């Protein structure tokens, strides 16, 4: 599962959990995305479970980008990442909008936060 290769400090303070995400709130790579609607913590296991659910549904079609990384070592439990509201968690391209929406719906069931399916407005 996802984990930093090397960290400077073993533990980190939790920090505040308010406000919107400063970065990562727009689609950068794919045509479809899964956007979080509330601030919260996501573990590396939840990220991996979501990724597996999406890749199993789309089989070999399309490409998936994971836009978050669990690099906040709060306790001895799995490393977790803090996110503000509005951050894009996953992006996808190369599949139909219906397949992308269904794959993102399956992924959202693995996450502890409310999410929304988003797509790119303009085609380039």
N, C-alpha and C positions, 0 to 999 in steps of 0.2 A: 504494500500500500504506500501511498504518498507519505514522505517524511523527509525533512532536510538531511542532506548528507553530513553536514557539520554545522554546529551552532556555536556562537561565541559565548553565550550564557545559557545555563541549563534551564533556568526558569524565567518567567516574565510576568509582570503584573497584568491583571485582567483588563484594566482600562474601562472607559465609558462605552456604553452601548447605545448611544443616541445619534440621531441625525441620519442624513442620506449618505450614500457612498460617494466619496470624492472622485474615485477613479473606477473605471470598469462598468459604467452605467449605460453605455451604448454598444451596439453590435460592431465589432471590429473585424472579425474574420468571416463568419458564416452568414447565411441568409435568415436563419431562425435562431431563437435563443430562449433561455429560461431565466426570467428575471425574478428576483426575490422581492417581496412586498413588505417585509418587516425585518428589523435587525435581529441578529441571533448568532449562535455558535453552530458550526457544522464540523463534524468529526471526519477524519480521513476514511473511516469505514462507511459513513454515509455517502461521501463523494464516490467511493469505489462501487458501492451498491447501485447508485444512480447511473454510473457509467456502464456497468454491466447490463442493467435493464435496458438502456438505450441501444447499446451495440447489439444485444440479442434481438431486439425488435427490428432494427434496420438491416440486420444480417451483414452483407458485405457492401451495401450501397452507402454512399455518402461519407463525410468526414466529420469528426467531432473534436471540438476544442474544449478543454477544461480551463475555465478562466479564474479559478481560485486555487490556492495552495495552503495546506494545513501547516503553518509554520509558527504557531503560537503555543509554546509549551507551558500550559497553565498548571497542570499537576503531573503526576506520574502516569496517569491514564493516557490514551492516545492523543497525539498532538492535534490541536484544534485551531480553527481560524475565525477571526472576528470579522463580521461584515456589516456594513450599514445597509439601510433600506435602498433598493433600486439597483443593486449590483447584478450584473449578468453572470450567471453561474456556468452555463454550458452554451456552446454555439454549435450549429450544425449546418451543412450544406450538401447539395448533391442528391437530395431526396424530395419527394413531393410534399407540399404543405400539409396534407392530411397525415402522411407518415411521420413527418417531423413533429406535428402536434401530438400524435399518439405516443411517440417515443418520449417526448418531454413530459407528457402526463404520467407515463410509467415511472420516469425518473423522479418526478415531484412527489410521488407516494413514498419514496425512500427518504425524503428530507423532512426535518422538523419545522420548516417555515412555509408560510403561504407563498406561492409563486404564480407567475403569469407567463403564458406563451407569447413571445413577441416575434415580429418579422420585420425585415428591412423594408422601408417604404418605397425607395427608389431602386430600380434595377440598373446596374451599371454595365 
